[in-house]
């Protein structure tokens, strides 16, 4: 019977991937075909998890393919979604594969908001299922042997990968089944079983005995390493240790057997006998200790036949000296197995559901790049607008071009009339007043959203702190205060933005209040506007003069420069470039993205020429304004100044300035309205992030509270105390057989043989006989002894400390130990009286005899104390 160790699967709680992932997709990607495609992909991912983890899996390659496909998809999706506790928070709950739970509480489980934890547990299940599939293979044919070796090596590689990555994937101590020590041991066990399969293949192919011996010796070495790793730890089921010890001895015995054949071929008959004796002792050890796990009957008979024949030939023919085991040459080793490297994709039919989605690192780099691009555009456009406002301010202070148009002194200058019509077309005072009225409402709405978001964080953090104070170290999850630091920093930044927006709104209101009267005047009909402007003496003598023509020419150049800036602003805003390809290439080549370097380099290429053109317009404006101021001084010196003329010019200046202020205030208010609306969307996303993480933390809190309640329920409510001896039941002998194996083992169905019956345990010691003085003489002298047969073997006492693999003992050969012999209270041989009747009880004068037996079903009362010098003698039963 071939016994192979297989690993049980972990069990996971149901997790809804649809809702959080869909919310992220909706919030990140604009509505359209791309968003709909990603939503469908999320649905497929949710179905894939249910198929892989939400139902029992058969021990078949198709089920393993589903697990591997889900693992590959997790690896592919991990860089594309921000799976963190403070962003996209998904809590995965898994139970310990080896813990069966208790009456009052479930098995040990761990809930973590970590995709790395989910990947680790899924890979563990893939390795466990591979070990189960391998153990189900038919080892009587080549296909079964090849498949078993393949799956054992895959399981070994998966367990080894978990050992190397589990601590970095989790931010806390893992459960025992996925701890580095446990999966490291499982990896070696799977490798040992793969090596054993190769040994079976070599044996069935009748390869050379030297090769078979090396394969068996290497398998024994693997089993020995696994035994050493788990003999001092309680991280695997108790059935594993004896099987590893038995397999180590069996493989070593096979190595010695085939090496003895090689020694016989080389006519080293003494070495042949020594190796066969060693093999026989190893098999005998397995048969005496672990026969309920592994049957070595056939191997034992084969070795004994060979040993008998070898001894006979050597005694009658060769007379070769039999060396000591320690003097034998070491058997070589040959390794034909290797743990399968875990490099996704592991599934043969894997296709990435989110193939078109860029990784999170690229998304973040794109977001930062977009901010840098917006800052560059705003800087260039802002520079030109500031320069234009400065130009308009200078011209307004000089009353240009109105001064050139107002040579008659009694009509509205054409530029003022055009500005008045523009103000009326833009909505006049009503438009601005409505925009100003809407701003506080938008601000209040945004404040409420932000305050509600922060309040959710505060309430959850308060609850977490209260529970942490209540349970102390048992409340072993990340403190909410630490987890919410990024969100609070983001909230503080949003609050700061709102404060600055309030200040900017006040500046706009103050400016509006300053120019409100003149803006009101511009909104009046033309006759009322003309009446409001003071009249002055005509200056018709300046019409047609050279200085007026020069000023008009310079103003035309300034107007052309302003139009050029408007065109340039449109071109700057229209520049687009897809940086995702650049970032993806950098990520593929270097494994990381140097966003700052790549973005600044690209922005310099895109906007370098535009920056030069903007600077050129600034220089042109500076030169033109200098010329205008010089020409205006000459124009002013030619005008006949008087009080009425000065009053008229002052009003015209204010009207021109009011128009410019109206346009700027109107633009500022519309930008403010757009800013508040855009900020509302940002705040709603922030609120959703806070809501999601608070919900996830609440779910995690409920799970942890449930586990703590179960843990507290399992704790003893009172200190332990010693039970009186007369209340305790008779204990079974300490050296009883090991319990029968659990599901951790899978036996080959085609090679299964009849398992030897477990040796019967001796019955409990019967009570002393009830003897009275009258009945003592009636006891027959030939009464047969009762009790178990004398052939019952003595049970083994448990070793006082952990030992190495159970080798037989050889004199002078270190590292081997004799099997300990325990005391058997039922042995007859120590008195040599198998048929002796009970001796008649000699009553001491004045002392009563033993009480009669109690009624059926009632316990015996305590025995009365006898004086030490008069204690009777009883034969052993």
C-alpha positions in Angstrom: 0.0 0.0 0.0 1.4 3.3 -1.0 0.6 6.2 1.3 1.1 9.8 0.1 0.4 13.0 2.0 -2.1 15.4 0.5 -3.1 18.7 1.9 -6.7 19.9 2.7 -8.0 23.1 1.0 -8.6 26.3 2.9 -12.1 27.7 3.0 -13.0 31.3 2.2 -16.0 33.4 3.1 -18.0 35.0 0.3 -16.8 38.4 -0.9 -18.7 40.7 -3.2 -16.2 42.1 -5.7 -18.9 43.6 -7.9 -19.9 46.6 -5.9 -16.6 48.1 -4.9 -14.8 47.4 -8.2 -17.7 48.8 -10.2 -17.8 52.0 -8.1 -14.0 52.4 -8.7 -14.5 51.9 -12.5 -17.4 54.4 -12.6 -15.5 57.0 -10.6 -12.3 56.6 -12.6 -13.4 56.2 -16.2 -15.9 58.4 -18.0 -19.2 56.9 -19.1 -18.9 55.1 -22.4 -17.9 51.9 -24.1 -14.7 51.6 -22.1 -16.5 51.9 -18.8 -19.1 49.4 -19.8 -16.4 46.9 -20.9 -14.7 47.2 -17.5 -18.0 46.7 -15.7 -18.6 43.5 -17.6 -15.0 42.4 -16.7 -15.8 42.9 -13.0 -18.8 40.7 -13.3 -16.7 38.0 -14.9 -14.1 38.3 -12.1 -16.8 37.9 -9.5 -18.2 34.8 -11.2 -14.6 33.4 -11.5 -14.1 33.7 -7.7 -17.4 32.0 -7.0 -16.4 29.1 -9.3 -13.0 28.8 -7.8 -13.8 29.2 -4.1 -17.6 29.1 -3.6 -18.1 25.4 -4.2 -16.4 22.0 -3.5 -13.8 21.2 -6.0 -13.3 17.7 -7.5 -9.8 16.2 -7.6 -9.5 16.8 -11.3 -7.3 18.9 -13.5 -10.2 21.0 -14.7 -10.8 22.3 -11.2 -7.1 23.0 -10.7 -7.3 25.0 -14.0 -10.1 27.2 -12.5 -8.0 27.9 -9.4 -4.9 28.8 -11.4 -6.9 31.0 -13.8 -8.3 32.9 -10.8 -4.8 33.3 -9.4 -3.5 34.5 -12.7 -6.4 37.0 -12.9 -5.6 38.3 -9.4 -1.9 38.8 -10.4 -3.0 40.7 -13.5 -5.6 42.9 -11.8 -3.5 43.7 -8.7 -1.5 46.6 -10.4 -4.7 48.0 -12.0 -6.8 48.6 -8.9 -5.6 50.4 -5.7 -6.2 47.5 -3.3 -5.3 49.2 -0.1 -7.0 49.7 3.3 -7.5 53.4 2.7 -8.5 53.3 -1.0 -10.2 50.2 -2.5 -10.8 48.2 0.7 -11.8 44.6 0.2 -11.7 42.3 3.2 -11.0 38.6 2.5 -11.6 36.0 5.2 -10.0 32.6 5.2 -9.9 29.7 7.6 -6.9 27.6 8.7 -6.7 24.5 6.5 -5.5 22.3 9.4 -7.7 23.6 12.2 -11.0 21.8 12.7 -12.5 24.1 15.2 -14.1 23.3 18.5 -17.5 22.8 20.0 -18.0 26.4 21.1 -16.2 28.2 18.3 -15.3 27.9 14.7 -11.9 27.2 13.3 -9.0 29.7 13.3 -9.6 32.3 10.6 -8.0 35.6 9.5 -9.7 38.5 7.8 -7.5 41.0 6.0 -8.0 43.9 3.5 -5.2 42.7 1.3 -5.2 41.3 -2.2 -1.8 39.7 -1.5 -3.5 37.7 1.3 -6.2 36.5 -1.2 -3.5 35.6 -3.7 -1.5 33.6 -1.1 -4.5 31.6 0.0 -5.6 30.9 -3.6 -2.2 29.7 -4.4 -2.2 27.5 -1.3 -5.5 25.9 -2.5 -4.0 25.3 -5.9 -1.0 23.6 -4.3 -3.3 21.5 -2.0 -5.5 20.5 -4.9 -2.4 19.5 -7.0 -1.3 17.3 -4.1 -4.7 15.7 -3.9 -4.8 15.1 -7.7 -1.3 13.6 -7.6 -2.3 11.2 -4.8 -5.2 10.0 -6.9 -3.1 8.9 -9.8 -2.7 5.3 -10.9 1.0 4.6 -10.3 0.8 1.3 -12.2 1.2 3.0 -15.5 3.6 5.7 -17.0 0.8 8.3 -17.5 -0.1 8.1 -13.8 3.5 8.3 -12.7 4.2 11.3 -14.9 1.1 13.1 -13.8 1.8 12.5 -10.1 5.4 13.8 -10.4 4.2 16.8 -12.3 1.5 17.8 -9.7 3.8 17.1 -6.7 6.5 19.4 -8.2 3.8 22.1 -8.9 2.6 21.8 -5.3 6.2 22.1 -4.1 6.8 25.2 -6.1 3.6 26.8 -5.0 4.3 26.2 -1.3 7.8 27.4 -1.7 6.6 30.6 -3.4 4.2 31.2 -0.5 7.1 30.7 1.9 9.1 33.5 0.1 6.3 36.0 -0.3 3.7 35.5 2.5 5.3 37.9 5.0 5.6 40.7 2.5 2.1 40.1 1.2 0.5 40.3 4.7 0.9 43.2 7.1 0.3 40.9 10.2 1.1 37.4 11.4 -0.4 34.8 9.1 -2.4 31.7 10.2 -0.4 28.6 11.0 -1.1 26.8 7.7 0.4 29.6 5.5 3.3 30.5 7.9 6.7 30.3 6.3 7.7 27.3 8.5 4.6 25.3 7.6 4.6 25.9 3.8 8.4 25.4 3.7 7.9 21.9 5.3 5.0 21.1 2.9 7.2 22.1 -0.1 9.9 19.6 1.0 7.3 16.9 1.5 5.8 17.4 -1.9 9.3 17.3 -3.4 10.1 14.1 -1.5 6.9 12.5 -2.8 7.8 13.6 -6.4 11.2 12.0 -5.9 9.5 8.8 -4.6 7.4 8.7 -7.8 10.5 8.8 -9.9 11.9 6.0 -7.8 8.7 4.0 -8.5 9.1 4.8 -12.2 12.7 3.6 -12.2 11.8 0.4 -10.4 8.9 -0.4 -12.9 11.3 0.3 -15.8 13.9 -2.0 -14.2 16.6 0.5 -14.5 20.1 -0.2 -13.1 20.2 -0.9 -9.3 22.8 1.9 -8.9 20.4 4.5 -10.3 17.5 3.2 -8.3 19.5 3.2 -5.1 20.5 6.8 -5.6 17.0 7.9 -6.3 15.7 6.1 -3.2 18.5 7.6 -1.1 17.7 11.1 -2.3 14.0 10.5 -1.5 15.0 9.3 2.0 17.1 12.5 2.4 14.1 14.7 1.5 11.8 12.9 3.9 14.4 13.2 6.6 14.7 16.9 6.1 10.9 17.3 6.3 10.9 15.2 9.5 13.5 17.4 11.1 11.6 20.6 10.2 8.3 19.6 11.8 9.4 17.3 14.7 9.8 20.2 17.1 6.8 22.2 15.9 3.1 21.6 16.1 2.2 23.3 12.8 1.0 20.2 10.9 -1.5 17.4 11.9 0.0 14.8 14.2 -0.4 12.0 11.5 2.3 13.7 9.3 5.3 13.0 11.6 5.0 9.2 11.8 4.4 8.9 8.0 7.5 11.0 7.3 9.6 8.9 9.7 8.2 5.7 8.1 8.8 7.0 4.5 12.4 7.9 5.5 13.1 4.4 6.7 11.4 2.7 3.7 13.3 4.8 1.2 16.5 4.1 3.0 15.7 0.4 3.1 15.1 0.4 -0.6 18.3 2.2 -1.2 20.2 -0.4 0.9 18.4 -3.2 -0.9 19.4 -2.1 -4.4 22.9 -1.2 -3.3 23.2 -4.7 -1.9 22.4 -6.1 -5.3 25.1 -3.9 -6.7 27.5 -5.2 -4.0 26.6 -8.8 -4.9 27.4 -8.1 -8.6 30.8 -6.8 -7.5 31.3 -10.0 -5.3 31.3 -8.0 -2.1 29.2 -10.5 -0.2 29.9 -9.2 3.2 28.8 -5.7 2.2 25.6 -7.3 0.6 24.7 -9.0 3.9 25.4 -5.8 6.0 23.2 -3.7 3.8 20.4 -6.3 3.8 20.6 -6.5 7.5 20.4 -2.7 7.8 17.4 -2.7 5.4 15.7 -5.5 7.4 16.2 -3.6 10.7 14.7 -0.4 9.1 11.7 -2.3 7.8 11.2 -4.0 11.1 11.2 -0.6 12.8 8.5 0.6 10.4 6.4 -2.5 10.9 6.6 -2.3 14.7 5.8 1.4 15.0 3.9 2.6 11.9 2.2 -0.5 10.5 -1.2 1.2 10.7 0.0 3.9 8.3 2.3 2.1 5.9 2.4 -1.6 5.0 5.9 -3.0 4.5 5.0 -6.7 4.3 6.0 -7.2 0.7 9.2 -5.2 1.1 10.0 -7.0 4.3 9.6 -10.4 2.8 11.7 -9.4 -0.2 14.5 -8.2 2.0 14.4 -11.2 4.3 14.5 -13.7 1.4 17.5 -11.9 -0.1 19.2 -11.8 3.4 18.6 -15.5 4.0 20.0 -16.5 0.6 23.0 -14.2 1.1 23.8 -15.5 4.5 23.5 -19.1 3.3 25.8 -18.5 0.4 28.3 -16.7 2.5 28.3 -19.3 5.3 28.8 -22.2 3.0 30.8 -20.7 0.1 32.3 -17.3 0.4 33.0 -16.8 4.1 33.3 -13.0 3.5 33.6 -10.8 6.6 30.4 -8.8 7.2 31.4 -5.2 7.9 29.7 -2.8 10.3 27.1 -0.5 8.9 29.1 2.6 9.9 32.0 1.3 7.8 29.9 0.9 4.6 30.5 3.3 1.7 27.9 6.1 1.5 25.2 5.6 -1.2 25.1 8.3 -3.8 22.2 10.6 -4.4 20.4 11.5 -7.7 17.8 14.3 -7.8 15.4 14.2 -10.7 12.8 16.6 -9.3 12.6 20.4 -9.1 10.0 22.6 -7.6 8.0 24.3 -10.4 8.7 28.0 -10.7 5.6 30.1 -10.0 5.6 32.6 -12.9 2.1 33.8 -13.9 0.3 33.0 -16.0 0.1 29.4 -14.7 -3.2 28.6 -16.5 -3.1 27.4 -20.0 -6.3 29.2 -21.0 -5.7 32.5 -19.2 -6.9 35.8 -20.8 -6.8 39.0 -18.9 -10.3 40.4 -18.3 -8.8 43.9 -17.8 -6.3 43.8 -20.6 -7.0 47.3 -21.9 -6.9 48.8 -18.4 -3.7 50.5 -17.5 -2.0 49.7 -14.2 -2.6 51.8 -11.1 1.0 53.2 -11.3 0.3 54.4 -14.8 -3.1 55.8 -13.7 -1.4 57.7 -10.9 1.3 59.0 -13.1 -1.3 60.0 -15.7 -3.1 61.9 -13.0 0.0 63.7 -11.8 0.9 64.4 -15.4 -2.5 65.9 -16.0 -2.0 68.2 -13.0 1.4 69.3 -14.3 -0.1 69.9 -17.8 -3.0 71.9 -16.3 -0.5 74.0 -14.2 1.6 74.7 -17.3 -1.5 75.7 -19.4 -2.8 77.9 -16.5 0.6 79.5 -16.1 0.9 80.4 -19.8 -2.7 81.6 -20.1 -2.6 83.4 -16.8 0.5 85.2 -17.8 -1.2 86.5 -21.0 -4.4 87.5 -19.2 -2.5 89.4 -16.6 -0.6 91.2 -19.3 -3.8 92.0 -21.1 -5.4 93.3 -17.9 -2.3 95.5 -17.3 -2.6 96.8 -20.8 -6.3 97.6 -20.4 -5.6 99.3 -17.1 -2.9 101.5 -18.6 -5.1 102.5 -21.5 -8.1 103.2 -19.2 -5.9 105.4 -17.0 -5.0 107.4 -20.1 -8.6 107.5 -21.3 -7.7 105.7 -24.5 -9.1 105.2 -27.0 -12.0 107.4 -25.7 -9.9 110.5 -25.7 -9.2 110.2 -29.4 -12.9 109.6 -30.1 -14.1 112.5 -27.9 -12.7 115.4 -29.8 -16.2 116.9 -30.1 -16.7 116.9 -26.4 -20.5 116.4 -26.4 -21.2 112.9 -27.7 -20.5 109.4 -26.4 -17.2 108.0 -27.6 -17.6 105.0 -29.9 -15.5 102.8 -27.6 -17.6 103.6 -24.6 -20.8 102.9 -26.5 -19.4 99.5 -27.7 -18.5 98.6 -24.1 -21.9 99.6 -22.8 -23.6 97.4 -25.4 -21.2 94.5 -24.5 -22.1 94.8 -20.8 -25.9 94.6 -21.6 -25.4 91.6 -23.9 -23.5 89.7 -21.1 -26.5 90.1 -18.8 -25.7 93.3 -17.0 -26.1 93.6 -13.2 -28.7 90.8 -13.0 -26.3 88.2 -14.3 -23.5 89.1 -11.8 -25.9 89.4 -8.9 -27.3 86.0 -9.6 -23.8 84.4 -9.8 -22.9 86.1 -6.5 -26.0 84.9 -4.9 -25.3 81.2 -6.0 -21.8 81.0 -4.6 -22.7 80.8 -0.9 -25.2 78.0 -1.6 -22.5 76.0 -3.6 -20.0 76.6 -0.8 -22.4 75.4 1.9 -23.2 72.2 0.0 -19.5 71.5 -0.4 -18.9 72.2 3.3 -21.6 69.8 4.3 -20.3 67.0 2.2 -16.8 67.4 3.6 -18.0 67.7 7.2 -20.1 64.6 6.8 -17.2 62.6 5.4 -14.9 63.6 8.2 -17.6 62.9 10.7 -17.8 59.3 9.5 -14.1 58.9 10.0 -14.3 60.4 13.5 -17.1 58.1 14.6 -15.4 55.0 13.4 -12.0 56.0 14.9 -13.7 56.7 18.2 -15.3 53.2 18.2 -12.0 51.6 17.3 -10.2 53.4 20.1 -12.9 52.4 22.6 -12.6 48.7 21.6 -8.8 48.9 21.6 -9.0 50.2 25.2 -11.4 47.4 26.1 -9.6 44.5 24.6 -6.0 45.8 24.7 -3.6 43.6 22.8 -6.4 41.3 21.5 -7.6 44.1 19.3 -4.9 43.4 16.8 -5.8 45.3 13.7 -4.4 48.5 12.2 -5.5 51.5 14.3 -8.0 53.7 12.5 -5.9 56.8 13.4 -3.0 55.4 11.4 -5.1 54.1 8.6 -7.0 57.4 8.1 -3.9 59.6 7.9 -4.0 59.8 4.0 -7.7 60.5 4.1 -7.4 63.1 6.8 -4.6 64.8 4.9 -6.8 64.8 1.8 -9.7 66.2 3.8 -7.4 68.9 5.3 -6.3 69.8 1.7 -9.9 70.1 0.5 -10.8 72.2 3.5 -7.9 74.5 2.8 -9.1 74.8 -0.8 -12.5 75.8 0.4 -11.0 78.5 2.7 -9.0 80.0 -0.1 -12.1 79.9 -2.3 -14.0 81.9 0.3 -11.2 84.5 0.3 -11.3 84.7 -3.5 -15.1 85.2 -3.4 -14.7 88.1 -1.0 -12.2 89.7 -3.3 -14.6 89.5 -6.2 -17.4 91.0 -4.1 -15.2 93.9 -3.1 -14.3 94.6 -6.6 -17.9 94.4 -7.7 -18.9 96.9 -5.0 -16.2 99.3 -6.1 -17.4 99.4 -9.8 -21.1 98.8 -9.2 -22.2 102.4 -9.9 -20.3 102.7 -13.1 -21.5 99.2 -14.3 -25.0 100.4 -13.5 -24.4 103.5 -15.7 -23.2 101.3 -18.6 -26.4 99.3 -18.4 -28.6 102.4 -18.9 -30.0 103.5 -22.3 -27.7 105.5 -24.6 -29.5 108.8 -24.0 -29.2 108.4 -20.2 -25.6 107.4 -20.5 -24.8 110.5 -22.7 -26.6 112.8 -20.2 -24.6 111.3 -17.3 -21.3 112.1 -19.0 -20.2 115.8 -18.5 -19.8 118.0 -21.7 -16.6 119.9 -22.6 -15.4 122.4 -25.1 -14.7 120.8 -28.5 -11.1 120.3 -29.5 -11.7 119.9 -33.1 -8.3 121.6 -33.9 -6.6 118.3 -32.9 -8.5 116.3 -35.5 -6.1 115.1 -38.2 -3.0 116.1 -36.3 0.0 113.7 -36.5 0.1 112.8 -32.8 -3.6 111.6 -33.0 -2.7 109.4 -36.0 0.3 108.0 -34.2 -1.7 107.2 -31.1 -4.4 105.5 -33.2 -1.8 103.4 -35.0 -0.3 102.3 -31.7 -3.7 101.4 -30.3 -4.4 99.3 -33.4 -1.1 97.4 -32.8 -2.2 96.7 -29.2 -5.6 95.4 -30.4 -3.8 93.1 -32.9 -1.6 91.8 -30.1 -4.6 91.1 -27.9 -6.2 89.1 -30.7 -3.0 87.2 -31.2 -3.0 86.3 -27.5 -6.6 85.0 -27.8 -5.6 82.7 -30.7 -2.5 81.6 -28.8 -4.6 80.8 -25.7 -6.8 78.5 -27.8 -3.9 76.7 -29.3 -2.3 76.1 -25.9 -5.6 74.7 -24.5 -6.0 72.5 -27.5 -2.6 70.7 -27.1 -3.1 66.9 -26.3 -0.7 64.0 -25.9 -1.2 60.5 -24.6 1.4 59.8 -22.0 0.1 56.3 -21.1 2.3 54.7 -23.7 5.4 56.4 -22.4 4.6 55.4 -18.8 3.7 51.8 -19.8 7.0 51.5 -21.6 8.9 52.8 -18.7 7.1 50.5 -16.3 7.8 47.4 -18.5 11.5 48.3 -18.9 12.4 49.6 -15.4 9.6 48.1 -13.2 8.9 51.7 -12.0 7.9 55.1 -13.4 10.0 58.2 -12.9 6.9 60.4 -13.5 8.6 63.8 -12.8 11.4 63.3 -15.3 9.2 61.9 -18.0 6.4 64.5 -17.6 8.7 67.5 -17.4 10.6 66.4 -20.5 7.4 65.9 -22.5 5.8 69.1 -21.3 8.9 71.0 -22.3 8.6 69.6 -25.8 4.9 70.4 -26.1 4.8 73.9 -24.6 8.4 75.1 -25.1 7.5 76.9 -28.3 4.3 78.4 -26.9 6.2 79.7 -23.9 8.6 81.6 -26.3 5.6 83.1 -28.2 4.0 84.2 -24.9 7.2 85.9 -23.8 7.5 87.6 -27.2 4.0 89.1 -26.8 5.0 90.4 -23.4 8.0 92.2 -24.8 5.9 93.6 -27.7 3.3 95.0 -25.2 6.0 96.6 -23.1 7.4 98.4 -26.1 4.0 99.5 -27.4 2.8 100.8 -24.0 6.0 102.8 -23.7 5.3 104.4 -27.1 1.6 105.0 -26.2 2.5 106.8 -23.0 5.0 109.0 -24.8 2.5 109.9 -27.6 -0.2 110.5 -25.0 1.9 113.1 -23.2 2.4 115.0 -26.4 -1.4 114.7 -27.1 -2.3 116.0 -23.6 0.0 119.0 -24.0 -1.8 120.0 -27.2 -5.3 119.8 -25.6 -6.8 122.9 -23.9 -7.4 121.7 -20.4 -10.2 123.0 -18.2 -12.4 121.8 -15.4 -15.2 120.4 -17.5 -12.8 118.6 -19.8 -11.1 117.0 -16.8 -14.4 115.9 -15.3 -15.5 114.4 -18.6 -12.2 112.6 -19.1 -12.4 111.2 -15.5 -15.9 109.8 -16.1 -14.9 108.2 -19.4 -11.9 106.5 -17.6 -14.2 105.1 -14.9 -16.7 103.8 -17.5 -13.9 102.1 -19.5 -12.5 100.6 -16.2 -16.0 99.5 -15.2 -16.4 97.6 -18.4 -13.1 95.8 -18.0 -13.9 95.0 -14.3 -17.3 93.7 -15.3 -15.8 91.3 -17.8 -13.2 90.1 -15.3 -15.7 89.8 -12.4 -18.2 87.9 -14.7 -15.4 85.5 -15.7 -14.3 85.1 -12.1 -17.8 84.3 -10.9 -18.4 81.8 -13.7 -15.1 80.1 -13.0 -16.0 80.1 -9.3 -19.3 78.4 -10.1 -17.6 75.8 -12.2 -14.9 75.4 -9.5 -17.6 74.7 -6.8 -19.4 72.2 -9.1 -16.2 70.4 -10.0 -15.2 70.4 -6.3 -18.6 68.8 -5.5 -17.7 65.8 -7.6 -14.3 65.5 -6.0 -15.9 65.8 -2.5 -18.5 63.1 -3.4 -15.7 60.8 -4.5 -13.9 61.6 -1.2 -17.2 60.9 0.6 -17.5 57.5 -1.2 -13.9 56.6 -0.3 -14.7 57.4 3.4 -17.9 55.5 3.3 -16.3 52.5 1.7 -13.4 52.3 4.1 -15.7 52.9 7.1 -18.0 50.1 5.9 -15.0 47.8 5.4 -13.7 48.6 8.8 -17.1 47.9 10.3 -17.2 44.5 8.6 -13.7 43.8 9.8 -14.6 45.0 13.3 -17.7 42.7 13.4 -15.6 39.7 12.3 -12.9 40.4 14.9 -15.5 40.9 17.7 -17.1 37.6 16.7 -13.7 35.8 16.9 -12.9 37.5 20.2 -16.3 36.4 21.6 -15.6 32.8 20.6 -12.1 32.9 22.0 -13.5 34.3 25.3 -16.1 31.6 25.4 -13.5 28.9 25.0 -11.4 30.2 27.9 -11.9 28.4 31.2 -14.1 30.4 33.6 -12.4 29.0 36.8 -8.8 27.9 37.7 -8.0 24.3 37.2 -8.0 22.0 40.2 -7.0 18.4 40.9 -9.8 15.8 40.6 -9.7 13.1 43.3 -8.3 9.8 42.2 -11.5 7.8 43.0 -13.5 10.1 40.6 -11.3 9.6 37.5 -11.8 6.8 35.0 -9.1 4.3 34.4 -6.7 5.7 31.9 -5.6 3.7 28.9 -1.9 2.7 28.7 0.4 5.6 27.7 1.9 3.7 24.8 -1.4 3.1 22.8 -1.4 3.3 19.1 -1.5 6.6 17.2 -5.0 7.6 16.2 -6.1 6.7 12.7 -5.1 9.2 9.9 -7.5 12.0 8.9 -8.1 13.4 5.5 -4.6 14.7 5.3 -3.7 11.3 3.7 -4.7 9.9 0.4 -4.1 6.3 -0.4 -3.7 4.8 -3.8 -7.0 2.9 -4.6 -5.4 0.5 -7.0 -2.7 -0.5 -4.6 -4.8 -0.6 -1.5 -4.4 -3.8 0.5 -6.2 -5.1 3.5 -5.0 -3.0 6.4 -3.9 -5.2 9.3 -6.3 -5.1 12.2 -5.4 -2.9 15.1 -4.1 -4.9 18.0 -6.7 -5.1 20.8 -6.2 -3.0 23.9 -6.1 -4.9 27.2 -9.3 -4.4 29.2 -9.4 -2.2 32.3 -8.0 -3.7 35.5 -10.8 -5.6 37.3 -11.6 -4.7 40.9 -10.2 -6.8 43.7 -12.3 -9.9 44.6 -14.7 -9.7 47.5 -13.5 -12.4 50.0 -15.1 -13.2 53.3 -13.7 -15.6 55.9 -16.5 -18.0 55.1 -16.0 -18.0 51.4 -12.2 -18.1 51.5 -12.1 -21.9 52.0 -14.5 -22.5 49.1 -12.3 -21.0 46.4 -11.2 -23.8 44.1 -7.6 -24.5 43.8 -7.7 -25.0 40.0 -9.6 -21.8 39.1 -8.2 -20.5 35.8 -6.6 -17.1 35.7 -8.6 -14.4 34.0 -7.4 -11.4 31.9 -5.9 -10.9 28.5 -3.7 -13.5 26.8 -0.1 -13.3 27.7 0.9 -12.9 24.0 -0.3 -9.3 23.9 2.7 -7.1 23.1 3.6 -4.5 25.6 2.7 -0.9 24.4 5.4 1.6 23.9 5.8 4.5 26.3 6.0 7.9 24.6 9.5 9.3 24.3 10.4 11.9 26.8 11.6 14.3 24.1 11.5 14.6 20.3 13.9 12.3 18.6 15.2 11.8 15.1 13.8 9.3 12.6 13.4 5.9 14.2 16.5 3.9 13.3 17.3 0.5 14.8 20.1 0.3 17.2 23.6 -0.9 16.3 26.4 -1.2 18.6 28.9 1.5 18.0 26.8 3.1 15.3 25.7 6.6 16.5 22.4 8.1 15.7 20.3 4.9 16.1 18.0 4.4 19.1 16.4 1.3 20.6 12.7 1.2 20.9 11.7 2.0 24.5 9.8 -0.7 26.4 7.0 0.5 28.7 5.8 -1.1 31.8 2.8 -3.5 31.2 0.7 -4.1 34.4 -0.9 -7.1 32.7 2.1 -9.2 32.0 2.0 -12.6 33.6 5.5 -13.7 32.9 7.2 -11.8 35.6 5.8 -14.2 38.2 5.8 -17.3 36.1 2.4 -18.3 37.4 0.0 -18.4 34.4 -2.5 -20.7 36.1 -2.0 -19.8 39.8 -5.3 -19.3 41.6 -6.0 -16.5 44.0 -4.2 -17.0 47.3 -6.5 -17.3 50.3 -6.8 -14.0 52.2 -5.4 -14.3 55.7 -7.5 -12.1 57.9 -5.9 -10.2 60.7 -7.6 -10.8 64.1 -10.0 -8.0 64.9 -10.1 -6.6 61.4 -13.1 -6.9 59.0 -12.8 -8.1 55.5 -13.4 -6.2 52.2 -16.9 -5.1 51.6 -19.2 -6.9 49.2 -19.4 -5.6 45.7 -21.9 -2.8 45.1 -25.1 -3.2 43.0 -24.7 -3.3 39.3 -23.9 0.0 37.7 -22.6 1.5 40.9 -18.9 2.4 41.4 -16.7 0.7 43.9 -16.2 2.7 47.1 -12.6 3.4 48.2 -10.7 0.5 49.7 -10.1 0.6 53.5 -6.5 1.3 54.5 -4.4 -1.6 55.7 -1.4 -1.4 58.1 1.7 -1.6 56.1 3.1 -4.6 58.0 -0.1 -6.6 57.4 -0.7 -5.8 53.7 -1.8 -9.0 51.9 -0.1 -10.3 48.8 -2.0 -10.6 45.6 -0.8 -12.2 42.4 -0.6 -10.0 39.3 -3.4 -10.3 36.9 
